[in-house]
Amino acid sequence: MLAIGEFSRLTHLSVRTLRRYHEAGLLEPASVDDATGYRSYGADQIPIAQVIHRLRELDVPLPDVQRILRSPDPRTRAALVADHLQRLEAQLDRTRAAVASLQRLLRPDPAPADVELRAVPAVTVAAVEDDVAHDEVIAWYAGAMAELDVAVKEPTGVPGGLYDNALFEDGRGHVLVYRPTADPPRSGRVRPVTLPAVELAVTTHHGEHDDIDVTYGLLGAWVVANALAVAGPVRETYLVGPRDTADPSAWRTEIGWPVFRVAPR
């Protein structure tokens, strides 16, 4: 048997941590002296202590550690660990995206947006539309675009979307995604929709969409500087996206704000 101090040195876990694991029911000593309360551990508990240490280093919550240790099925244990690792990877991706966006914002002389005014004629497209919560847009977009891909046999251009102002202001608003085609079908949620003619202030966002709000901000600053006002839903056109290439650096998204000239005061 190993005294708690010896077990601590062998596992690189402090005595205080071992006591906490005991109290939490994660790692109970092989024996506890009734008179002194001294804890003793078996050599066969060293691997278990090391597993707990690794799981805690990965910020696995204590209840999840307990489930992993108590599961008799190796596949169940592996699945629990894999689920947590996926959550960590998603969190890491969000952190990296936030860091890249912050670095872009903190540049001493950020490059101004390259903006053009573009007159867009009315066009009838195949579309799916609905009122959507802001945090559900990505999932809704994926489902709607999958329906469009099935329904539109011969697209005549790249896909796009219209996003109502309320989506950003209130957290829920009207969203429409579309595919241009010569003969828009009716199938499921897919319907022909005529997009009205509009004048757009257009700029292109390069790369992933995690920091697309920065490009939105640059476009908005240009609109204000040129005495224009925004009128109507924002339009996005997906020139190159995940459906075209797995390389995020190659993605290109046009952002178009419907605008009109503000009369001088």
Buried (B, 14 or more C-beta within 10 A) or exposed (E): EBEBEEBBEBBEBEBEBBBBBBEBEBBBBBEEEEEEEEBBBEEEBBEBBBBBBEBBEEEBEBEBBBBBBEBEEEEEBEEBBEEBEEEEEEEEEEEEBEEBBEEBEEEEEEEEBEBEEEEBEEBBBBBBBEEBEBEEBEEBBEEBBEBBEEBBEEBEEBBBBBBBBBBEEEEBBBBBBBBBBEEBBEEEBBBBBEBEEBBBBBBBBEBBBBBBEBBBBBBBBBBEEEEBEBEBBBBBBBBBBEEEEEEEEEBBBBBBBBBEEEEEE
